[in-house]
Amino acid sequence: MRARRAAAFVFMLTAGATSVAAQGADLSFGTYASFLAPTGRSPLAGLSLSLAGSPGFALRLNGRTALRNTSPGGVPGHASIPPWGADIDAVFALSGAPFGPNRNGATYGFVGRGMAGADTAEMRVVTNNWSYGVGTVLPMGRSVDLFADSRWRMRRFVLPTAKPHPEKTKELRVGLTFHMH
């Protein structure tokens, strides 16, 4: 049942985004590798969907999973699942125009909400988080961009300067974005 709901949600999101893109917005799909520092765990492979209505702002959905299952164990009687995660980000231009038909080399910032899951020795754990970061994009042609960004994740919503604050997780991403024109 959950798989059907997820498939229906993805279909509706893609159909809606394609409809908006046909009206002049910038729709892009991306693929990336994500590296969690300093854990040294296996890199994560991810996909993203971005929708920008202006050259300076976009919404981005991300999903990622481990290339190898590095979980130490799983729920007894159940298959172990590899670490995974998903985010929704508000992306805004810091310089240049990272979105749209006249995009150029640019830096951007983002803030988002996410969740991640993994198996531990005793149970499956799913955590919620919020994140923020910066990135840069370099157009490689009319429809393809190369990007890199750095993200800091926190388990609770507090300012990073708060004392005490929860431990931050740092994530580095590199990938390609394909724009639908």
C-alpha positions as CSV (number, residue, x, y, z in Angstrom):
1,M,0.0,0.0,0.0
2,R,2.8,2.4,0.9
3,A,4.5,1.7,-2.4
4,R,1.4,2.6,-4.3
5,R,1.0,5.9,-2.4
6,A,4.6,6.7,-3.0
7,A,4.3,5.9,-6.7
8,A,1.1,8.0,-7.0
9,F,2.8,10.9,-5.2
10,V,5.9,10.8,-7.5
11,F,3.6,10.6,-10.5
12,M,1.5,13.6,-9.4
13,L,4.6,15.6,-8.5
14,T,6.3,14.9,-11.9
15,A,3.1,15.6,-13.8
16,G,2.6,18.9,-11.9
17,A,6.2,20.0,-12.3
18,T,6.1,19.2,-16.1
19,S,2.9,21.3,-16.4
20,V,4.5,24.2,-14.6
21,A,7.7,23.9,-16.7
22,A,5.6,24.1,-19.8
23,Q,4.5,27.5,-18.6
24,G,8.0,28.9,-18.5
25,A,9.5,27.7,-15.2
26,D,12.8,25.9,-15.1
27,L,12.4,22.1,-14.3
28,S,15.6,20.1,-13.8
29,F,16.5,16.6,-12.8
30,G,19.8,15.8,-11.2
31,T,22.0,12.9,-10.2
32,Y,24.7,13.2,-7.5
33,A,27.1,11.4,-5.2
34,S,26.9,12.4,-1.6
35,F,29.8,11.9,0.9
36,L,29.3,12.1,4.6
37,A,32.2,13.6,6.4
38,P,34.1,12.5,8.5
39,T,32.4,9.1,8.9
40,G,34.1,7.5,5.9
41,R,31.0,5.5,5.1
42,S,30.1,4.4,1.6
43,P,29.0,7.3,-0.6
44,L,25.3,7.7,-1.2
45,A,23.8,8.0,-4.7
46,G,21.0,10.5,-5.2
47,L,18.4,12.0,-7.5
48,S,16.9,15.4,-7.3
49,L,14.0,17.3,-8.9
50,S,14.1,21.1,-8.9
51,L,11.5,23.6,-9.9
52,A,12.4,27.3,-10.3
53,G,9.9,30.0,-11.1
54,S,12.6,32.7,-11.2
55,P,16.4,32.9,-11.8
56,G,16.9,33.5,-8.1
57,F,14.7,30.9,-6.3
58,A,13.8,27.2,-6.6
59,L,12.3,24.3,-4.7
60,R,14.4,21.1,-4.7
61,L,13.4,17.5,-3.7
62,N,16.3,15.1,-3.1
63,G,16.4,11.4,-2.4
64,R,19.5,9.3,-1.7
65,T,20.6,5.8,-0.7
66,A,23.8,4.0,0.1
67,L,25.7,2.3,-2.7
68,R,26.5,-0.5,-0.3
69,N,24.6,-1.6,2.7
70,T,26.9,-0.6,5.6
71,S,24.3,-1.3,8.3
72,P,25.6,-3.3,11.2
73,G,22.5,-5.4,11.4
74,G,18.8,-5.2,11.1
75,V,15.5,-6.0,12.6
76,P,15.4,-9.8,13.4
77,G,13.4,-11.6,10.8
78,H,13.5,-8.6,8.3
79,A,15.9,-7.8,5.5
80,S,18.5,-5.1,6.4
81,I,18.0,-1.9,4.4
82,P,20.8,0.4,3.3
83,P,21.0,3.9,4.8
84,W,18.7,6.3,2.9
85,G,17.5,9.9,3.1
86,A,15.2,12.5,1.6
87,D,15.1,16.3,1.7
88,I,13.0,19.3,0.5
89,D,15.1,22.5,0.1
90,A,14.4,26.1,-0.6
91,V,17.3,27.2,-2.9
92,F,18.2,30.9,-3.4
93,A,20.8,32.6,-5.5
94,L,23.7,34.3,-3.7
95,S,25.3,35.5,-6.9
96,G,24.6,35.0,-10.6
97,A,21.6,33.2,-11.9
98,P,21.6,29.5,-11.1
99,F,18.2,28.8,-12.7
100,G,16.3,29.5,-15.9
101,P,17.2,29.7,-19.5
102,N,19.8,32.5,-19.0
103,R,21.5,30.8,-16.1
104,N,25.2,31.2,-15.5
105,G,28.0,30.2,-13.1
106,A,26.6,31.0,-9.7
107,T,26.7,30.4,-6.0
108,Y,23.5,29.5,-4.1
109,G,22.4,28.9,-0.6
110,F,19.7,26.6,0.7
111,V,17.8,25.6,3.8
112,G,15.7,22.4,4.0
113,R,13.9,19.8,6.0
114,G,14.7,16.1,5.7
115,M,14.6,12.6,7.1
116,A,17.1,9.7,7.1
117,G,16.9,6.1,8.0
118,A,19.2,3.2,8.6
119,D,19.4,-0.2,10.4
120,T,21.1,-0.5,13.7
121,A,22.0,-3.7,15.5
122,E,18.6,-3.7,17.2
123,M,16.1,-1.7,15.0
124,R,15.4,0.5,12.1
125,V,15.9,4.1,13.0
126,V,14.4,7.1,11.1
127,T,15.4,10.6,12.1
128,N,14.1,14.0,11.1
129,N,16.5,16.8,10.5
130,W,16.9,20.3,9.2
131,S,19.8,21.4,7.1
132,Y,21.4,24.4,5.5
133,G,24.3,24.9,3.1
134,V,25.9,26.6,0.1
135,G,26.9,25.4,-3.4
136,T,28.1,26.4,-6.8
137,V,26.8,25.6,-10.2
138,L,28.7,25.7,-13.6
139,P,26.7,25.4,-16.8
140,M,28.3,22.8,-19.2
141,G,26.0,23.6,-22.1
142,R,22.5,24.6,-22.9
143,S,20.9,21.8,-20.7
144,V,23.6,20.4,-18.4
145,D,25.1,21.8,-15.3
146,L,27.9,20.6,-13.0
147,F,27.3,21.4,-9.3
148,A,28.8,20.9,-5.9
149,D,27.4,21.8,-2.5
150,S,28.1,21.4,1.1
151,R,25.3,20.7,3.6
152,W,25.2,20.8,7.4
153,R,22.5,18.7,9.1
154,M,21.2,19.1,12.6
155,R,18.7,16.8,14.3
156,R,16.8,19.7,16.0
157,F,15.9,23.2,14.8
158,V,18.2,25.5,16.6
159,L,20.6,28.1,15.4
160,P,24.1,26.7,14.8
161,T,25.5,29.2,17.3
162,A,23.2,28.1,20.1
163,K,24.9,26.7,23.2
164,P,24.5,23.8,23.6
165,H,23.6,22.7,20.1
166,P,23.1,19.2,18.6
167,E,26.0,17.7,16.8
168,K,26.1,18.7,13.1
169,T,26.7,16.2,10.3
170,K,28.5,17.5,7.2
171,E,27.7,16.3,3.7
172,L,29.4,17.0,0.4
173,R,27.6,16.5,-2.9
174,V,28.8,16.6,-6.5
175,G,26.7,15.9,-9.5
176,L,25.0,16.8,-12.8
177,T,21.7,18.6,-13.4
178,F,19.7,18.2,-16.6
179,H,17.3,21.1,-17.5
180,M,14.1,20.5,-19.4
181,H,13.4,23.3,-21.8
